[in-house]
Amino acid sequence: MIVLDENIFGRIVVKGLTTWYKGQLTSINELRVNTVVKDDAVPVILRTVKQPTFITTNVSDYWRKMPAHKAYCMICFELTNEQVVEIPRLLRAVLGFKEFKTKSVRMGKIVRVRRHRIDYYEIGSNQTSTLNWPGL
């Protein structure tokens, strides 16, 4: 399951993802209907569904601020508002890396996707790992 942050759950992004992603796609707001979802509540909400990958552009509120947990993966894209339409293409490329290819290997990781590299930390480690990529 891919869970999109509310600021990127737009028609263009959803349509782009559904062209190649065959799993369930939802927004964080749909997981807790009729409430305002604060950033600190996101990990709790994610633990209520099976193996979600949460996608956001809100890097400053999630990267190195949220704990890694075996029940979910968070992928934070450093993108401008104009670049958000690139998420489907970029996410597909990120999920092509062996470190993120399957749900079971990406669970427990918090990922930051930047112009020329991907950084991530995972449950049980204070270290950040880095992957180079031509990406953005």
C-alpha positions as CSV (number, residue, x, y, z in Angstrom):
1,M,0.0,0.0,0.0
2,I,1.2,3.5,-0.9
3,V,0.0,6.3,1.4
4,L,0.3,9.8,0.1
5,D,0.7,12.9,2.3
6,E,-2.3,15.2,1.9
7,N,-0.3,17.9,0.0
8,I,0.6,15.5,-2.8
9,F,-2.7,13.5,-3.2
10,G,-3.6,15.2,-6.4
11,R,-5.2,13.8,-9.6
12,I,-2.0,14.0,-11.6
13,V,0.1,12.2,-9.0
14,V,-2.5,9.5,-8.4
15,K,-3.1,8.9,-12.1
16,G,0.7,8.7,-12.7
17,L,1.1,6.1,-9.9
18,T,-1.9,4.0,-11.0
19,T,-0.3,3.5,-14.4
20,W,2.3,1.2,-12.9
21,Y,1.5,0.6,-9.3
22,K,-1.1,-2.2,-8.9
23,G,-1.4,-2.2,-5.1
24,Q,-3.7,0.0,-3.0
25,L,-3.2,3.7,-3.1
26,T,-4.6,6.1,-0.5
27,S,-4.0,9.4,1.3
28,I,-3.1,9.7,4.9
29,N,-6.4,11.7,5.4
30,E,-8.4,8.7,4.1
31,L,-6.9,6.5,6.8
32,R,-8.3,8.9,9.5
33,V,-11.5,10.4,8.0
34,N,-13.0,13.6,9.4
35,T,-9.9,14.6,11.4
36,V,-6.9,16.9,10.9
37,V,-3.9,14.7,10.7
38,K,-0.9,16.2,12.5
39,D,2.6,15.1,11.4
40,D,3.3,13.5,14.8
41,A,0.2,11.3,14.4
42,V,1.3,9.9,11.0
43,P,3.5,7.0,12.5
44,V,0.6,5.9,14.7
45,I,-1.8,5.9,11.7
46,L,0.6,4.1,9.5
47,R,0.8,1.3,12.0
48,T,-2.9,0.6,11.6
49,V,-2.5,-0.7,8.1
50,K,-0.3,-3.5,6.6
51,Q,3.1,-2.5,5.3
52,P,2.4,1.0,4.0
53,T,5.0,3.1,2.2
54,F,4.3,6.8,3.1
55,I,5.2,9.4,0.5
56,T,5.7,13.0,1.4
57,T,7.5,16.2,0.3
58,N,7.6,17.5,3.8
59,V,11.2,16.6,4.4
60,S,11.7,19.0,7.3
61,D,9.0,17.4,9.4
62,Y,9.8,13.7,8.8
63,W,13.5,13.2,7.9
64,R,15.5,12.5,11.1
65,K,12.4,13.5,13.2
66,M,10.3,10.3,12.8
67,P,11.4,7.0,14.2
68,A,12.0,4.1,11.9
69,H,9.5,1.3,12.6
70,K,9.2,-2.2,11.2
71,A,5.6,-1.6,10.3
72,Y,6.1,1.1,7.7
73,C,8.5,2.9,5.3
74,M,8.6,6.7,4.8
75,I,10.0,8.2,1.6
76,C,10.6,12.0,1.7
77,F,11.2,13.7,-1.7
78,E,13.0,17.1,-1.7
79,L,10.8,18.6,-4.4
80,T,9.3,22.0,-5.1
81,N,5.6,22.3,-5.6
82,E,6.1,22.4,-9.3
83,Q,8.1,19.1,-9.2
84,V,5.5,17.1,-7.4
85,V,4.1,15.8,-10.7
86,E,7.4,13.9,-11.0
87,I,6.7,11.7,-8.0
88,P,5.3,8.7,-9.9
89,R,8.5,8.5,-12.1
90,L,10.9,9.2,-9.2
91,L,9.1,6.7,-6.9
92,R,9.3,4.0,-9.5
93,A,13.0,4.6,-9.8
94,V,13.6,4.6,-6.1
95,L,11.7,1.3,-5.7
96,G,14.0,-0.2,-8.3
97,F,16.9,-0.1,-5.8
98,K,17.4,-3.4,-4.1
99,E,17.2,-1.6,-0.7
100,F,13.6,-0.6,-1.4
101,K,12.4,-3.1,-4.1
102,T,10.0,-5.1,-2.0
103,K,7.8,-4.2,0.9
104,S,9.6,-6.6,3.2
105,V,13.0,-5.0,2.6
106,R,11.8,-1.4,2.8
107,M,9.8,-1.7,6.0
108,G,11.7,0.0,8.9
109,K,13.4,2.6,6.7
110,I,13.0,6.4,6.5
111,V,14.3,7.6,3.1
112,R,15.2,11.1,1.8
113,V,15.4,11.5,-1.9
114,R,17.6,14.4,-3.1
115,R,18.9,15.6,-6.5
116,H,21.9,13.2,-6.7
117,R,21.6,10.8,-3.8
118,I,19.3,8.9,-1.7
119,D,19.9,8.8,2.1
120,Y,18.1,6.5,4.5
121,Y,18.2,5.2,8.1
122,E,16.6,2.2,9.4
123,I,15.3,0.6,12.6
124,G,18.1,-0.4,14.9
125,S,20.7,1.9,13.5
126,N,21.7,5.5,14.0
127,Q,23.8,5.5,10.8
128,T,22.6,7.0,7.6
129,S,23.3,5.0,4.4
130,T,23.7,6.8,1.1
131,L,23.0,5.7,-2.5
132,N,24.1,7.7,-5.5
133,W,21.7,8.2,-8.4
134,P,21.1,10.6,-11.2
135,G,17.5,11.0,-10.1
136,L,16.0,14.4,-10.0
